[in-house]
Structure formats: structure tokens, C-alpha cells
Amino acid sequence: MTTDKIEFVENNFKNVLPPTYERKTAEKKVIVESELWEYDIKTFKGRIGLYTNFGTQFFAMLSQFEKDSEEYNEILNRLKICNCLQSMEIDRAKGIQTMNVPKYWTKWEQITGNETPEELHLKELHHKTICDKRPYFFRYLYQNYEKEYKERLDTYNNYCESKFDGNLNYIINKDNQTDEEKRIINNYYRFGSLLDSDCVMNKICHYMESQIKELKNNNQLKSFDFKSLVDNNIEYKEKNRVVLENIYQKYKQFRQQINYKSNSSGFQEMMQWLRNQADSIITFSDEIVYWGSEFGSSFLLDVFGNDLVEVLKEYSNRKFIIPIKDDNGYIDYMGSKYEIVRINL
């Protein structure tokens, strides 16, 4: 690939040439619209995604082997081949004949006992570097991987708790493991469909898991006090609380009857209808926020989001910091410069 994009130029691998191969060019033809469907057919069952997944898997496998080891170099060579296969697959619609992935990348080779030492060594190398799993972070990309992962983890947890008086994680982190415990742990990692190696993406995935879990725990411990946004010295009318409670009951009933999608037109129309119920009775947005917050943040945001914005405009004197694109800015991001600007809400 050749490009003058600054993001690629500044972050390229120094002194490393990209993999290349002898490219075959398609025969030049005049475009005939009535024949275009033939080229569309050639793109059916495209394998670009498959080759990309192979490459991602090989990157995840690299961290399992010592650099410059035979296994490491074998996987590195396959990554170069994946790059070429992707390019060839893109050109397949033009009539270019493409290669298939070698079977030993994904299939176990039978050892018959009649192999020469060289053949046996090669088969063992292929077994060590077989691409039969997907990286751990794929569980968040594909629903079937996530479902399979959770079901398998539950099975092992149940077995370990009944057999060893502790879940799988307890057994894995145990100092003195028995032979049976070691066998269970080995089977868990060996026969699973996901590879939990120390590749960069898996590390990022585990970090995000820990942070999201912490955020969820923190959110469960506290909720925002919307009443703190308004003037608490004002005596708000109790009858308006009753009005909003009635609207909330209608809101809750509606939520139970539909598949909740806040961006759908029908949902928005219903929220506007609920909001109109308060128009002729409650005059000020701050009173709506004050009483409406007692029935949950979802109710307040769904039905009275505009009133909340008005309250923020009226009572907040905070300044917000945002990045603004500026050719003279001091922050470089994605090839552009930005300046930090403080604004009033």
C-alpha cells in the first residue's frame, strides 16, 4: 500500500518492508453494463472476512511463543500470507484466480507412524500452530461465541464447586493444585473455542472488563440527585407531585407493553403526549425536575428531557472544556490539530 496520509507515515514500522507477491493482473475489458452481474456473482461467498479472522488469530498466537522460535517464525510467515490472500480475494471479482488456505492451518494431520523424522517434525510444528480458536475478545464481537463461552464457564464452575468446593477461578489461582485439578484446568483451556493469550487486544479487553465492572459497581452504589440542580429554597406544590406520579404510572404501563426503543418514532410520540399532560398544570421546568426525579432518571430523561436542559441552563454556572479543531492548536489527533476551549453551559 502506498499513501501520504500522515497517520500512516508517522506510525509505520521503521526499516520493515510490507509483504508482497507477484501479482497477476486481469485482462483489460470495456465495461458492458449488461455483463456487470457476472462480476457481482464472482464476489459471492467472499473470504476477506475469513482471512482477516485468520490474521487476527495468528496475531493472538504470537505471544505464546518465544520471538524468533520456529513456531513464532511459522506464524509470522502465515501473517504475511494472510496479507497477500486478502489482496488476492479483493481482486477475485476481476477474474483473478486465488489461492486457498493450506489445510494444515486449520486441520489436524494424522500421525501414522510411517513418517520420516522431517515429516514428523513438520506435522508436530503444524499441530503447535494450528488455527482452531478465536481470540478471547471475539466473545464481544460474535453473539454465538459469547453464548458458548458463558455456558462452558457455567459448566466448569458447577463441576469445580461440586468436586473441589470452589469455582474454576479459585482452582486456577490455587497454589497447590492436585492432578485432577490440573487436568480440569488443562481441558478448560485446551478444548475451548477462545484463545485467552497475552496479545494486545486480549489485554485491552481484560482491562475494559475490569473498568466496566468497577463502573457498574460504582453506579449501583450511588444515584444522581436531580433535586440539587434546582433552588431548594422554593416551596414546590405537593399537588404537582401527584400530577407527575399519574404521568409516571402511564409511562410505566406504556414501557411494559412495548419493546423499549427510545429512538423509535412511536416511542417519541408517546413521550411527547405524556409531556403534554403536564403543560396545562405545571408552569415551571424546575418544579417538573424536582418532583419528576422521584420516579427515576429514565422517566425524567425520556419524558422531560427538555425541561432538564432548561434547568441546567438556568442554574448551572459551570464551565465545560471541549476540544475545537484549530489549525494553530497544540493537540494532534488523527492528522488534525485541536485547541482546548472553555465554554459556559
Secondary structure, 3 states (H helix, E strand, C coil): CCCCCHHHHHCCCCCCCCCCCCCCCCCCCCCCHHHHHHHHHHCCCCCHHHHHHHHHHHHHHHCCCCCCCHHHHHHHHHHHHHHHHHHHHHHHHHCCCCCCCCHHHCCCCCCCCCCCHHHHHHHHHHHHCCCCCEEHHHHHCCHHHHHHHHHHHHHHHHHHHHHHCCCHHHHHCCCCCCHHHHHHHHHHHHCCCEECCCCHHHHHHHHHHHHHHHHHHHHHHCCCCHHHHCCCCCCCCHHHHHHHHHHHHHHHHHHHHCCCCCCCHHHHHHHHHHHHHHHCCCCCHHHHHHHHHHHCHHHHHHHHHHHHHHHHHHHCCCEEEEEEECCCCCEEECCEEEEEEEEEC
